[in-house]
Amino acid sequence: MSWNYWLLQIPRWLSVAFTVAVILNIIAVVQEKSTVWCDVLAVLPLGLLLLAGLCLFLLPYAARWRGR
């Protein structure tokens, strides 16, 4: 598999992880058992998703800069 395949798969799985983390956070808040690690659980995939999205955004510009 090429790196293009993985570059597209990473944001997909990160978005699934973010959705699961938000659902777990909502369940913890409803049960009034919210802790700091539960809040941070949703922020970690979101930060990685931001980095992956920026990478995908910059790919066409990087190809132009390289002269393709």
All heavy atoms as TSV, in Angstrom:
chain	resi	resn	atom	element	x	y	z
A	1	MET	N	N	0.837	-1.180	0.000
A	1	MET	CA	C	0.000	0.000	0.000
A	1	MET	C	C	0.884	1.246	0.000
A	1	MET	O	O	1.883	1.299	0.687
A	1	MET	CB	C	-0.895	0.008	1.229
A	1	MET	CG	C	-1.990	-1.011	1.178
A	1	MET	SD	S	-3.028	-0.873	2.611
A	1	MET	CE	C	-3.361	-2.589	2.895
A	2	SER	N	N	0.449	2.222	-0.723
A	2	SER	CA	C	1.249	3.433	-0.842
A	2	SER	C	C	0.992	4.388	0.322
A	2	SER	O	O	0.045	4.224	1.087
A	2	SER	CB	C	0.933	4.130	-2.163
A	2	SER	OG	O	-0.378	4.644	-2.135
A	3	TRP	N	N	1.847	5.378	0.413
A	3	TRP	CA	C	1.695	6.351	1.507
A	3	TRP	C	C	0.458	7.210	1.290
A	3	TRP	O	O	-0.088	7.751	2.244
A	3	TRP	CB	C	2.955	7.185	1.650
A	3	TRP	CG	C	3.225	8.104	0.506
A	3	TRP	CD1	C	3.866	7.803	-0.657
A	3	TRP	CD2	C	2.854	9.472	0.409
A	3	TRP	NE1	N	3.907	8.897	-1.465
A	3	TRP	CE2	C	3.292	9.938	-0.839
A	3	TRP	CE3	C	2.188	10.345	1.257
A	3	TRP	CZ2	C	3.080	11.233	-1.262
A	3	TRP	CZ3	C	1.991	11.641	0.834
A	3	TRP	CH2	C	2.434	12.067	-0.409
A	4	ASN	N	N	-0.018	7.343	0.049
A	4	ASN	CA	C	-1.248	8.092	-0.197
A	4	ASN	C	C	-2.447	7.423	0.465
A	4	ASN	O	O	-3.343	8.085	0.985
A	4	ASN	CB	C	-1.513	8.229	-1.700
A	4	ASN	CG	C	-0.584	9.208	-2.353
A	4	ASN	OD1	O	-0.105	10.130	-1.720
A	4	ASN	ND2	N	-0.327	8.989	-3.626
A	5	TYR	N	N	-2.464	6.099	0.431
A	5	TYR	CA	C	-3.545	5.351	1.070
A	5	TYR	C	C	-3.566	5.634	2.567
A	5	TYR	O	O	-4.614	5.900	3.143
A	5	TYR	CB	C	-3.360	3.858	0.805
A	5	TYR	CG	C	-4.349	2.997	1.545
A	5	TYR	CD1	C	-5.649	2.861	1.085
A	5	TYR	CD2	C	-3.988	2.324	2.712
A	5	TYR	CE1	C	-6.557	2.072	1.768
A	5	TYR	CE2	C	-4.883	1.541	3.393
A	5	TYR	CZ	C	-6.171	1.417	2.917
A	5	TYR	OH	O	-7.072	0.644	3.602
A	6	TRP	N	N	-2.411	5.565	3.192
A	6	TRP	CA	C	-2.345	5.807	4.637
A	6	TRP	C	C	-2.631	7.251	4.990
A	6	TRP	O	O	-3.211	7.540	6.038
A	6	TRP	CB	C	-0.990	5.381	5.183
A	6	TRP	CG	C	-0.859	3.899	5.196
A	6	TRP	CD1	C	-0.067	3.144	4.391
A	6	TRP	CD2	C	-1.574	2.983	6.027
A	6	TRP	NE1	N	-0.247	1.823	4.669
A	6	TRP	CE2	C	-1.172	1.692	5.674
A	6	TRP	CE3	C	-2.524	3.136	7.033
A	6	TRP	CZ2	C	-1.676	0.555	6.292
A	6	TRP	CZ3	C	-3.020	2.007	7.643
A	6	TRP	CH2	C	-2.604	0.741	7.271
A	7	LEU	N	N	-2.257	8.159	4.102
A	7	LEU	CA	C	-2.517	9.571	4.349
A	7	LEU	C	C	-4.015	9.866	4.348
A	7	LEU	O	O	-4.486	10.757	5.048
A	7	LEU	CB	C	-1.810	10.422	3.301
A	7	LEU	CG	C	-1.621	11.895	3.626
A	7	LEU	CD1	C	-0.841	12.049	4.915
A	7	LEU	CD2	C	-0.912	12.587	2.495
A	8	LEU	N	N	-4.772	9.097	3.589
A	8	LEU	CA	C	-6.224	9.265	3.587
A	8	LEU	C	C	-6.896	8.483	4.707
A	8	LEU	O	O	-7.951	8.869	5.205
A	8	LEU	CB	C	-6.797	8.831	2.236
A	8	LEU	CG	C	-6.412	9.701	1.052
A	8	LEU	CD1	C	-6.922	9.084	-0.237
A	8	LEU	CD2	C	-6.945	11.107	1.217
A	9	GLN	N	N	-6.321	7.373	5.116
A	9	GLN	CA	C	-6.921	6.543	6.158
A	9	GLN	C	C	-6.737	7.122	7.553
A	9	GLN	O	O	-7.610	6.961	8.410
A	9	GLN	CB	C	-6.342	5.127	6.112
A	9	GLN	CG	C	-6.776	4.327	4.922
A	9	GLN	CD	C	-8.264	4.093	4.905
A	9	GLN	OE1	O	-8.879	3.772	5.914
A	9	GLN	NE2	N	-8.862	4.272	3.744
A	10	ILE	N	N	-5.625	7.782	7.792
A	10	ILE	CA	C	-5.342	8.309	9.132
A	10	ILE	C	C	-6.421	9.290	9.599
A	10	ILE	O	O	-6.944	9.138	10.708
A	10	ILE	CB	C	-3.932	8.917	9.190
A	10	ILE	CG1	C	-2.893	7.796	9.143
A	10	ILE	CG2	C	-3.733	9.764	10.436
A	10	ILE	CD1	C	-1.480	8.270	8.983
A	11	PRO	N	N	-6.823	10.299	8.802
A	11	PRO	CA	C	-7.878	11.196	9.275
A	11	PRO	C	C	-9.223	10.494	9.472
A	11	PRO	O	O	-9.989	10.859	10.364
A	11	PRO	CB	C	-7.988	12.258	8.173
A	11	PRO	CG	C	-6.690	12.224	7.470
A	11	PRO	CD	C	-6.218	10.824	7.563
A	12	ARG	N	N	-9.494	9.480	8.671
A	12	ARG	CA	C	-10.751	8.745	8.846
A	12	ARG	C	C	-10.805	8.055	10.195
A	12	ARG	O	O	-11.792	8.151	10.916
A	12	ARG	CB	C	-10.916	7.714	7.724
A	12	ARG	CG	C	-11.185	8.344	6.399
A	12	ARG	CD	C	-11.279	7.318	5.316
A	12	ARG	NE	N	-11.394	7.979	4.010
A	12	ARG	CZ	C	-11.186	7.396	2.870
A	12	ARG	NH1	N	-10.851	6.123	2.825
A	12	ARG	NH2	N	-11.310	8.062	1.743
A	13	TRP	N	N	-9.730	7.366	10.554
A	13	TRP	CA	C	-9.722	6.668	11.829
A	13	TRP	C	C	-9.591	7.632	13.008
A	13	TRP	O	O	-10.129	7.363	14.095
A	13	TRP	CB	C	-8.616	5.623	11.848
A	13	TRP	CG	C	-8.999	4.443	11.016
A	13	TRP	CD1	C	-8.500	4.105	9.793
A	13	TRP	CD2	C	-9.993	3.470	11.326
A	13	TRP	NE1	N	-9.131	2.982	9.329
A	13	TRP	CE2	C	-10.045	2.569	10.252
A	13	TRP	CE3	C	-10.844	3.276	12.410
A	13	TRP	CZ2	C	-10.918	1.491	10.239
A	13	TRP	CZ3	C	-11.715	2.195	12.386
A	13	TRP	CH2	C	-11.746	1.319	11.312
A	14	LEU	N	N	-8.917	8.750	12.809
A	14	LEU	CA	C	-8.850	9.754	13.873
A	14	LEU	C	C	-10.223	10.369	14.136
A	14	LEU	O	O	-10.565	10.661	15.276
A	14	LEU	CB	C	-7.849	10.848	13.512
A	14	LEU	CG	C	-6.380	10.506	13.686
A	14	LEU	CD1	C	-5.512	11.625	13.160
A	14	LEU	CD2	C	-6.069	10.219	15.130
A	15	SER	N	N	-11.013	10.553	13.083
A	15	SER	CA	C	-12.357	11.099	13.281
A	15	SER	C	C	-13.239	10.101	14.026
A	15	SER	O	O	-14.072	10.499	14.852
A	15	SER	CB	C	-12.983	11.497	11.946
A	15	SER	OG	O	-13.161	10.372	11.118
A	16	VAL	N	N	-13.050	8.814	13.779
A	16	VAL	CA	C	-13.791	7.794	14.530
A	16	VAL	C	C	-13.368	7.825	15.996
A	16	VAL	O	O	-14.217	7.772	16.905
A	16	VAL	CB	C	-13.567	6.397	13.916
A	16	VAL	CG1	C	-14.117	5.308	14.810
A	16	VAL	CG2	C	-14.194	6.322	12.534
A	17	ALA	N	N	-12.068	7.930	16.247
A	17	ALA	CA	C	-11.574	7.994	17.626
A	17	ALA	C	C	-12.091	9.238	18.337
A	17	ALA	O	O	-12.464	9.185	19.519
A	17	ALA	CB	C	-10.047	7.983	17.636
A	18	PHE	N	N	-12.144	10.358	17.626
A	18	PHE	CA	C	-12.662	11.592	18.222
A	18	PHE	C	C	-14.139	11.452	18.569
A	18	PHE	O	O	-14.577	11.861	19.648
A	18	PHE	CB	C	-12.445	12.768	17.272
A	18	PHE	CG	C	-13.062	14.046	17.748
A	18	PHE	CD1	C	-12.564	14.697	18.853
A	18	PHE	CD2	C	-14.149	14.593	17.091
A	18	PHE	CE1	C	-13.132	15.872	19.307
A	18	PHE	CE2	C	-14.726	15.767	17.526
A	18	PHE	CZ	C	-14.210	16.406	18.646
A	19	THR	N	N	-14.910	10.859	17.668
A	19	THR	CA	C	-16.343	10.668	17.925
A	19	THR	C	C	-16.572	9.773	19.139
A	19	THR	O	O	-17.411	10.078	19.997
A	19	THR	CB	C	-17.014	10.061	16.688
A	19	THR	OG1	O	-16.760	10.900	15.565
A	19	THR	CG2	C	-18.506	9.918	16.889
A	20	VAL	N	N	-15.817	8.691	19.244
A	20	VAL	CA	C	-15.945	7.799	20.397
A	20	VAL	C	C	-15.548	8.522	21.679
A	20	VAL	O	O	-16.214	8.384	22.720
A	20	VAL	CB	C	-15.101	6.528	20.185
A	20	VAL	CG1	C	-15.003	5.700	21.448
A	20	VAL	CG2	C	-15.675	5.702	19.043
A	21	ALA	N	N	-14.497	9.316	21.631
A	21	ALA	CA	C	-14.052	10.051	22.814
A	21	ALA	C	C	-15.093	11.074	23.263
A	21	ALA	O	O	-15.321	11.243	24.465
A	21	ALA	CB	C	-12.727	10.742	22.530
A	22	VAL	N	N	-15.744	11.736	22.319
A	22	VAL	CA	C	-16.782	12.712	22.678
A	22	VAL	C	C	-17.979	12.000	23.293
A	22	VAL	O	O	-18.557	12.473	24.285
A	22	VAL	CB	C	-17.191	13.546	21.448
A	22	VAL	CG1	C	-18.453	14.332	21.709
A	22	VAL	CG2	C	-16.060	14.476	21.045
A	23	ILE	N	N	-18.359	10.858	22.744
A	23	ILE	CA	C	-19.481	10.098	23.309
A	23	ILE	C	C	-19.152	9.637	24.722
A	23	ILE	O	O	-19.994	9.745	25.634
A	23	ILE	CB	C	-19.837	8.909	22.395
A	23	ILE	CG1	C	-20.454	9.433	21.099
A	23	ILE	CG2	C	-20.776	7.939	23.089
A	23	ILE	CD1	C	-20.643	8.390	20.026
A	24	LEU	N	N	-17.932	9.148	24.936
A	24	LEU	CA	C	-17.527	8.753	26.290
A	24	LEU	C	C	-17.517	9.941	27.247
A	24	LEU	O	O	-17.885	9.810	28.420
A	24	LEU	CB	C	-16.151	8.094	26.255
A	24	LEU	CG	C	-16.079	6.718	25.606
A	24	LEU	CD1	C	-14.638	6.248	25.530
A	24	LEU	CD2	C	-16.935	5.734	26.357
A	25	ASN	N	N	-17.118	11.098	26.754
A	25	ASN	CA	C	-17.106	12.310	27.574
A	25	ASN	C	C	-18.525	12.708	27.955
A	25	ASN	O	O	-18.788	13.094	29.100
A	25	ASN	CB	C	-16.409	13.436	26.809
A	25	ASN	CG	C	-15.985	14.552	27.711
A	25	ASN	OD1	O	-16.289	14.562	28.893
A	25	ASN	ND2	N	-15.287	15.521	27.157
A	26	ILE	N	N	-19.452	12.620	27.022
A	26	ILE	CA	C	-20.848	12.955	27.317
A	26	ILE	C	C	-21.424	11.991	28.345
A	26	ILE	O	O	-22.130	12.413	29.281
A	26	ILE	CB	C	-21.675	12.951	26.009
A	26	ILE	CG1	C	-21.261	14.133	25.138
A	26	ILE	CG2	C	-23.167	12.987	26.302
A	26	ILE	CD1	C	-21.850	14.111	23.737
A	27	ILE	N	N	-21.114	10.709	28.203
A	27	ILE	CA	C	-21.595	9.721	29.175
A	27	ILE	C	C	-21.036	10.013	30.557
A	27	ILE	O	O	-21.755	9.933	31.565
A	27	ILE	CB	C	-21.231	8.299	28.709
A	27	ILE	CG1	C	-22.048	7.928	27.472
A	27	ILE	CG2	C	-21.452	7.280	29.819
A	27	ILE	CD1	C	-21.619	6.637	26.811
A	28	ALA	N	N	-19.769	10.385	30.639
A	28	ALA	CA	C	-19.148	10.698	31.933
A	28	ALA	C	C	-19.766	11.936	32.561
A	28	ALA	O	O	-19.971	11.986	33.775
A	28	ALA	CB	C	-17.646	10.880	31.765
A	29	VAL	N	N	-20.095	12.940	31.750
A	29	VAL	CA	C	-20.704	14.163	32.283
A	29	VAL	C	C	-22.112	13.881	32.785
A	29	VAL	O	O	-22.523	14.370	33.844
A	29	VAL	CB	C	-20.692	15.281	31.214
A	29	VAL	CG1	C	-21.563	16.445	31.634
A	29	VAL	CG2	C	-19.271	15.745	30.960
A	30	VAL	N	N	-22.856	13.083	32.039
A	30	VAL	CA	C	-24.228	12.756	32.455
A	30	VAL	C	C	-24.215	11.980	33.772
A	30	VAL	O	O	-25.066	12.187	34.628
A	30	VAL	CB	C	-24.949	11.958	31.338
A	30	VAL	CG1	C	-26.234	11.351	31.834
A	30	VAL	CG2	C	-25.203	12.860	30.147
A	31	GLN	N	N	-23.252	11.091	33.931
A	31	GLN	CA	C	-23.150	10.317	35.169
A	31	GLN	C	C	-22.435	11.076	36.275
A	31	GLN	O	O	-22.241	10.544	37.359
A	31	GLN	CB	C	-22.408	9.006	34.907
A	31	GLN	CG	C	-23.169	8.057	34.024
A	31	GLN	CD	C	-22.412	6.770	33.791
A	31	GLN	OE1	O	-21.250	6.634	34.166
A	31	GLN	NE2	N	-23.077	5.818	33.181
A	32	GLU	N	N	-22.041	12.313	35.995
A	32	GLU	CA	C	-21.336	13.178	36.940
A	32	GLU	C	C	-20.040	12.548	37.444
A	32	GLU	O	O	-19.656	12.709	38.596
A	32	GLU	CB	C	-22.251	13.547	38.104
A	32	GLU	CG	C	-23.466	14.351	37.664
A	32	GLU	CD	C	-24.420	14.650	38.796
A	32	GLU	OE1	O	-24.164	14.197	39.922
A	32	GLU	OE2	O	-25.417	15.331	38.531
A	33	LYS	N	N	-19.359	11.820	36.570
A	33	LYS	CA	C	-18.075	11.220	36.908
A	33	LYS	C	C	-16.974	11.790	36.022
A	33	LYS	O	O	-15.983	11.130	35.748
A	33	LYS	CB	C	-18.135	9.709	36.731
A	33	LYS	CG	C	-19.076	9.024	37.670
A	33	LYS	CD	C	-19.051	7.542	37.465
A	33	LYS	CE	C	-20.008	6.862	38.422
A	33	LYS	NZ	N	-20.020	5.411	38.248
A	34	SER	N	N	-17.151	13.014	35.568
A	34	SER	CA	C	-16.191	13.624	34.656
A	34	SER	C	C	-14.877	13.902	35.381
A	34	SER	O	O	-14.852	14.479	36.463
A	34	SER	CB	C	-16.758	14.918	34.091
A	34	SER	OG	O	-15.877	15.489	33.186
A	35	THR	N	N	-13.796	13.471	34.764
A	35	THR	CA	C	-12.462	13.729	35.297
A	35	THR	C	C	-11.638	14.432	34.219
A	35	THR	O	O	-12.053	14.558	33.080
A	35	THR	CB	C	-11.768	12.417	35.698
A	35	THR	OG1	O	-11.693	11.579	34.554
A	35	THR	CG2	C	-12.529	11.700	36.803
A	36	VAL	N	N	-10.470	14.860	34.614
A	36	VAL	CA	C	-9.611	15.595	33.690
A	36	VAL	C	C	-9.176	14.699	32.536
A	36	VAL	O	O	-9.179	15.109	31.379
A	36	VAL	CB	C	-8.384	16.169	34.430
A	36	VAL	CG1	C	-7.422	16.803	33.456
A	36	VAL	CG2	C	-8.824	17.171	35.478
A	37	TRP	N	N	-8.815	13.447	32.813
A	37	TRP	CA	C	-8.344	12.566	31.746
A	37	TRP	C	C	-9.455	12.283	30.749
A	37	TRP	O	O	-9.194	12.069	29.570
A	37	TRP	CB	C	-7.771	11.271	32.301
A	37	TRP	CG	C	-8.779	10.352	32.929
A	37	TRP	CD1	C	-9.126	10.288	34.240
A	37	TRP	CD2	C	-9.572	9.381	32.255
A	37	TRP	NE1	N	-10.096	9.338	34.426
A	37	TRP	CE2	C	-10.388	8.765	33.223
A	37	TRP	CE3	C	-9.689	8.978	30.930
A	37	TRP	CZ2	C	-11.303	7.764	32.909
A	37	TRP	CZ3	C	-10.607	7.980	30.615
A	37	TRP	CH2	C	-11.394	7.378	31.597
A	38	CYS	N	N	-10.694	12.295	31.210
A	38	CYS	CA	C	-11.816	12.073	30.302
A	38	CYS	C	C	-12.005	13.277	29.380
A	38	CYS	O	O	-12.366	13.122	28.214
A	38	CYS	CB	C	-13.080	11.804	31.105
A	38	CYS	SG	S	-14.451	11.224	30.107
A	39	ASP	N	N	-11.753	14.464	29.892
A	39	ASP	CA	C	-11.845	15.663	29.051
A	39	ASP	C	C	-10.713	15.719	28.036
A	39	ASP	O	O	-10.909	16.101	26.891
A	39	ASP	CB	C	-11.825	16.921	29.924
A	39	ASP	CG	C	-13.040	17.007	30.823
A	39	ASP	OD1	O	-14.086	16.424	30.473
A	39	ASP	OD2	O	-12.946	17.668	31.869
A	40	VAL	N	N	-9.523	15.324	28.458
A	40	VAL	CA	C	-8.366	15.336	27.566
A	40	VAL	C	C	-8.480	14.239	26.511
A	40	VAL	O	O	-7.940	14.358	25.420
A	40	VAL	CB	C	-7.066	15.189	28.390
A	40	VAL	CG1	C	-5.850	15.031	27.510
A	40	VAL	CG2	C	-6.910	16.386	29.303
A	41	LEU	N	N	-9.234	13.201	26.819
A	41	LEU	CA	C	-9.413	12.085	25.894
A	41	LEU	C	C	-9.969	12.552	24.551
A	41	LEU	O	O	-9.590	12.029	23.504
A	41	LEU	CB	C	-10.348	11.046	26.527
A	41	LEU	CG	C	-10.568	9.754	25.772
A	41	LEU	CD1	C	-9.285	8.931	25.772
A	41	LEU	CD2	C	-11.691	8.969	26.406
A	42	ALA	N	N	-10.835	13.549	24.559
A	42	ALA	CA	C	-11.415	14.051	23.313
A	42	ALA	C	C	-10.495	15.048	22.615
A	42	ALA	O	O	-10.601	15.236	21.407
A	42	ALA	CB	C	-12.760	14.703	23.596
A	43	VAL	N	N	-9.586	15.658	23.345
A	43	VAL	CA	C	-8.725	16.681	22.752
A	43	VAL	C	C	-7.562	16.056	21.972
A	43	VAL	O	O	-7.151	16.593	20.938
A	43	VAL	CB	C	-8.203	17.632	23.851
A	43	VAL	CG1	C	-7.217	18.630	23.291
A	43	VAL	CG2	C	-9.372	18.357	24.504
A	44	LEU	N	N	-7.057	14.937	22.412
A	44	LEU	CA	C	-5.916	14.311	21.739
A	44	LEU	C	C	-6.217	13.920	20.294
A	44	LEU	O	O	-5.463	14.289	19.392
A	44	LEU	CB	C	-5.423	13.120	22.555
A	44	LEU	CG	C	-4.766	13.472	23.885
A	44	LEU	CD1	C	-4.422	12.199	24.657
A	44	LEU	CD2	C	-3.538	14.313	23.676
A	45	PRO	N	N	-7.302	13.175	20.013
A	45	PRO	CA	C	-7.575	12.872	18.603
A	45	PRO	C	C	-7.897	14.112	17.792
A	45	PRO	O	O	-7.607	14.175	16.600
A	45	PRO	CB	C	-8.784	11.935	18.639
A	45	PRO	CG	C	-8.932	11.487	20.019
A	45	PRO	CD	C	-8.223	12.466	20.891
A	46	LEU	N	N	-8.478	15.118	18.432
A	46	LEU	CA	C	-8.799	16.352	17.725
A	46	LEU	C	C	-7.530	17.075	17.278
A	46	LEU	O	O	-7.452	17.568	16.156
A	46	LEU	CB	C	-9.647	17.264	18.614
A	46	LEU	CG	C	-10.164	18.540	17.972
A	46	LEU	CD1	C	-11.076	18.215	16.802
A	46	LEU	CD2	C	-10.889	19.381	19.000
A	47	GLY	N	N	-6.523	17.107	18.129
A	47	GLY	CA	C	-5.257	17.731	17.749
A	47	GLY	C	C	-4.568	16.973	16.624
A	47	GLY	O	O	-4.042	17.577	15.684
A	48	LEU	N	N	-4.582	15.647	16.700
A	48	LEU	CA	C	-3.997	14.846	15.625
A	48	LEU	C	C	-4.782	15.003	14.327
A	48	LEU	O	O	-4.200	15.028	13.239
A	48	LEU	CB	C	-3.935	13.381	16.045
A	48	LEU	CG	C	-2.991	13.053	17.188
A	48	LEU	CD1	C	-3.161	11.606	17.620
A	48	LEU	CD2	C	-1.560	13.341	16.804
A	49	LEU	N	N	-6.086	15.121	14.445
A	49	LEU	CA	C	-6.930	15.330	13.264
A	49	LEU	C	C	-6.636	16.685	12.628
A	49	LEU	O	O	-6.631	16.815	11.397
A	49	LEU	CB	C	-8.406	15.231	13.662
A	49	LEU	CG	C	-9.435	15.092	12.570
A	49	LEU	CD1	C	-9.160	13.881	11.705
A	49	LEU	CD2	C	-10.818	14.986	13.171
A	50	LEU	N	N	-6.366	17.686	13.442
A	50	LEU	CA	C	-5.989	19.000	12.923
A	50	LEU	C	C	-4.684	18.922	12.133
A	50	LEU	O	O	-4.584	19.463	11.024
A	50	LEU	CB	C	-5.855	20.005	14.068
A	50	LEU	CG	C	-5.326	21.378	13.692
A	50	LEU	CD1	C	-6.348	22.125	12.849
A	50	LEU	CD2	C	-4.972	22.159	14.922
A	51	LEU	N	N	-3.697	18.228	12.675
A	51	LEU	CA	C	-2.425	18.090	11.976
A	51	LEU	C	C	-2.580	17.317	10.670
A	51	LEU	O	O	-1.999	17.690	9.643
A	51	LEU	CB	C	-1.408	17.397	12.880
A	51	LEU	CG	C	-0.940	18.195	14.079
A	51	LEU	CD1	C	-0.041	17.327	14.957
A	51	LEU	CD2	C	-0.232	19.446	13.653
A	52	ALA	N	N	-3.371	16.255	10.694
A	52	ALA	CA	C	-3.583	15.471	9.475
A	52	ALA	C	C	-4.341	16.286	8.429
A	52	ALA	O	O	-4.039	16.213	7.236
A	52	ALA	CB	C	-4.348	14.191	9.806
A	53	GLY	N	N	-5.306	17.074	8.869
A	53	GLY	CA	C	-6.053	17.919	7.940
A	53	GLY	C	C	-5.185	18.997	7.318
A	53	GLY	O	O	-5.300	19.285	6.122
A	54	LEU	N	N	-4.306	19.580	8.110
A	54	LEU	CA	C	-3.381	20.574	7.565
A	54	LEU	C	C	-2.430	19.954	6.551
A	54	LEU	O	O	-2.114	20.557	5.523
A	54	LEU	CB	C	-2.594	21.239	8.695
A	54	LEU	CG	C	-3.379	22.225	9.559
A	54	LEU	CD1	C	-2.529	22.662	10.738
A	54	LEU	CD2	C	-3.839	23.412	8.750
A	55	CYS	N	N	-1.994	18.744	6.832
A	55	CYS	CA	C	-1.118	18.038	5.894
A	55	CYS	C	C	-1.847	17.789	4.575
A	55	CYS	O	O	-1.290	18.023	3.501
A	55	CYS	CB	C	-0.671	16.732	6.517
A	55	CYS	SG	S	0.456	15.795	5.489
A	56	LEU	N	N	-3.076	17.315	4.639
A	56	LEU	CA	C	-3.855	17.084	3.418
A	56	LEU	C	C	-4.138	18.388	2.682
A	56	LEU	O	O	-4.189	18.417	1.453
A	56	LEU	CB	C	-5.166	16.374	3.759
A	56	LEU	CG	C	-5.042	14.907	4.133
A	56	LEU	CD1	C	-6.387	14.371	4.607
A	56	LEU	CD2	C	-4.529	14.100	2.966
A	57	PHE	N	N	-4.325	19.463	3.417
A	57	PHE	CA	C	-4.579	20.762	2.802
A	57	PHE	C	C	-3.354	21.270	2.047
A	57	PHE	O	O	-3.467	21.857	0.968
A	57	PHE	CB	C	-4.983	21.772	3.882
A	57	PHE	CG	C	-5.206	23.154	3.364
A	57	PHE	CD1	C	-6.362	23.470	2.670
A	57	PHE	CD2	C	-4.262	24.146	3.563
A	57	PHE	CE1	C	-6.571	24.746	2.186
A	57	PHE	CE2	C	-4.459	25.426	3.089
A	57	PHE	CZ	C	-5.623	25.723	2.396
A	58	LEU	N	N	-2.183	21.026	2.598
A	58	LEU	CA	C	-0.953	21.560	2.011
A	58	LEU	C	C	-0.379	20.697	0.888
A	58	LEU	O	O	0.491	21.154	0.151
A	58	LEU	CB	C	0.098	21.748	3.096
A	58	LEU	CG	C	-0.196	22.853	4.100
A	58	LEU	CD1	C	0.867	22.871	5.182
A	58	LEU	CD2	C	-0.285	24.204	3.416
A	59	LEU	N	N	-0.848	19.465	0.734
A	59	LEU	CA	C	-0.292	18.581	-0.293
A	59	LEU	C	C	-0.365	19.152	-1.711
A	59	LEU	O	O	0.639	19.094	-2.438
A	59	LEU	CB	C	-0.978	17.225	-0.245
A	59	LEU	CG	C	-0.421	16.252	0.780
A	59	LEU	CD1	C	-1.222	14.962	0.753
A	59	LEU	CD2	C	1.037	15.978	0.527
A	60	PRO	N	N	-1.492	19.704	-2.167
A	60	PRO	CA	C	-1.505	20.247	-3.534
A	60	PRO	C	C	-0.544	21.424	-3.708
A	60	PRO	O	O	0.079	21.565	-4.768
A	60	PRO	CB	C	-2.949	20.707	-3.734
A	60	PRO	CG	C	-3.739	20.029	-2.701
A	60	PRO	CD	C	-2.824	19.748	-1.571
A	61	TYR	N	N	-0.404	22.249	-2.695
A	61	TYR	CA	C	0.507	23.381	-2.777
A	61	TYR	C	C	1.958	22.918	-2.794
A	61	TYR	O	O	2.795	23.482	-3.493
A	61	TYR	CB	C	0.269	24.353	-1.626
A	61	TYR	CG	C	-1.119	24.927	-1.642
A	61	TYR	CD1	C	-2.068	24.532	-0.709
A	61	TYR	CD2	C	-1.495	25.839	-2.617
A	61	TYR	CE1	C	-3.343	25.059	-0.733
A	61	TYR	CE2	C	-2.771	26.365	-2.648
A	61	TYR	CZ	C	-3.692	25.975	-1.705
A	61	TYR	OH	O	-4.953	26.491	-1.746
A	62	ALA	N	N	2.257	21.876	-2.029
A	62	ALA	CA	C	3.621	21.338	-2.009
A	62	ALA	C	C	3.982	20.749	-3.375
A	62	ALA	O	O	5.128	20.870	-3.816
A	62	ALA	CB	C	3.747	20.272	-0.924
A	63	ALA	N	N	3.020	20.132	-4.035
A	63	ALA	CA	C	3.292	19.591	-5.372
A	63	ALA	C	C	3.597	20.719	-6.353
A	63	ALA	O	O	4.467	20.585	-7.214
A	63	ALA	CB	C	2.100	18.769	-5.842
A	64	ARG	N	N	2.886	21.828	-6.234
A	64	ARG	CA	C	3.168	22.978	-7.113
A	64	ARG	C	C	4.519	23.591	-6.827
A	64	ARG	O	O	5.231	24.000	-7.727
A	64	ARG	CB	C	2.087	24.038	-6.932
A	64	ARG	CG	C	0.927	23.837	-7.853
A	64	ARG	CD	C	0.045	25.038	-7.848
A	64	ARG	NE	N	-1.298	24.550	-7.524
A	64	ARG	CZ	C	-2.226	25.217	-6.925
A	64	ARG	NH1	N	-1.998	26.448	-6.529
A	64	ARG	NH2	N	-3.397	24.697	-6.682
A	65	TRP	N	N	4.879	23.659	-5.531
A	65	TRP	CA	C	6.167	24.245	-5.158
A	65	TRP	C	C	7.324	23.388	-5.689
A	65	TRP	O	O	8.385	23.895	-5.998
A	65	TRP	CB	C	6.288	24.385	-3.657
A	65	TRP	CG	C	5.352	25.397	-3.061
A	65	TRP	CD1	C	4.870	26.513	-3.671
A	65	TRP	CD2	C	4.791	25.383	-1.764
A	65	TRP	NE1	N	4.023	27.189	-2.825
A	65	TRP	CE2	C	3.958	26.512	-1.638
A	65	TRP	CE3	C	4.888	24.505	-0.683
A	65	TRP	CZ2	C	3.247	26.797	-0.496
A	65	TRP	CZ3	C	4.175	24.812	0.461
A	65	TRP	CH2	C	3.376	25.943	0.548
A	66	ARG	N	N	7.095	22.077	-5.749
A	66	ARG	CA	C	8.135	21.179	-6.249
A	66	ARG	C	C	8.182	21.138	-7.772
A	66	ARG	O	O	9.066	20.523	-8.336
A	66	ARG	CB	C	7.921	19.776	-5.703
A	66	ARG	CG	C	8.332	19.660	-4.243
A	66	ARG	CD	C	8.188	18.256	-3.761
A	66	ARG	NE	N	6.832	18.136	-3.202
A	66	ARG	CZ	C	6.163	17.018	-3.098
A	66	ARG	NH1	N	6.662	15.902	-3.538
A	66	ARG	NH2	N	4.968	17.012	-2.569
A	67	GLY	N	N	7.221	21.762	-8.418
A	67	GLY	CA	C	7.235	21.865	-9.867
A	67	GLY	C	C	6.516	20.760	-10.608
A	67	GLY	O	O	6.752	20.535	-11.773
A	68	ARG	N	N	5.604	20.069	-9.951
A	68	ARG	CA	C	4.861	18.994	-10.627
A	68	ARG	C	C	3.652	19.544	-11.336
A	68	ARG	O	O	2.989	20.406	-11.018
A	68	ARG	CB	C	4.404	17.954	-9.624
A	68	ARG	CG	C	5.557	17.128	-9.114
A	68	ARG	CD	C	5.035	16.006	-8.271
A	68	ARG	NE	N	6.145	15.264	-7.696
A	68	ARG	CZ	C	5.995	14.284	-6.869
A	68	ARG	NH1	N	4.804	13.884	-6.519
A	68	ARG	NH2	N	7.027	13.667	-6.397
